[in-house]
């Protein structure tokens, strides 16, 4: 049984006004259960340099804004991440569960809608991203969908990284031997996701492990139209092959290692930091 989170979030004035208007007109609490509705979870930690453009992209989709909600899960940022997030998000939560997989789970537990999508605060989604997610789940067999990445910072410099990432996705999907999903570009059907047990709180490899459980509940689909601009800043600073080696080492050790830590990293000046490996203290997002 999954523990429900306490109310430690902030609901934006826009959403509060919309809910109040609907409640007063219907005389009851409005409950949205349409399968086309999407909840998007965005983990963030010290991301003031990136989160605004991420949320602007998510707020200007081709589908109406009331067809989806944005939930930011903050890991105890020491910068203006939460202050910026409340300008765009429907809900801002303070992370309680450890690691980035736990942050996503915290958001999913507070989500209202049937389709649960997730991306990262340093990534950019195209304007039709929500629409593509909705389209994928028109197939009732689909319980999870994921897609390829493009390069956010320097498409020319990072083209080999992009080719490798996407080749791994295609290879795994076509052979059905593994699913190289990324937390920045994946979505789930709500009931199977909770039935499968949500994300494991691994230091690395949580997004590689979860589709192996999800496929027991239905179809895990790869959609090449579902793209996200991915930040390769970690690879720029720490080295591509070193980063891949540490990631695979941790995965082969079962998701945690005393030798390497994939999530507990500091970026150089001007960049935000990797999500912390330990849980943050729960505080109200409005108490700045």
Buried (B, 14 or more C-beta within 10 A) or exposed (E): EEEEBEEBBBBBEEBEEBBEEBEEEEEEEEEBEEBBBBBBBBBBBBBBBBBBBBBEBBEEBEBEBEBBBBBBBBBBBEBBBBBBBBBBBBBBBBBBBBBBBBBBBBBBBBBBBBBBBBBBBBBBBBEBBBBBBBBBBEEEEBBBBBBBBBBBEEEEEBEEBBEEBBEEBEEBBEEEEBBBBBBBBBBBBBEBBBBBEBBBBBBBBBBBBBBEBBBEBBBBBBBEEBBBBBBBBBBBEBEBEEBEEBBEBBBEBEBBBEEBBBBBBEBEEEBBBBBBBEBBEBEEBEEE
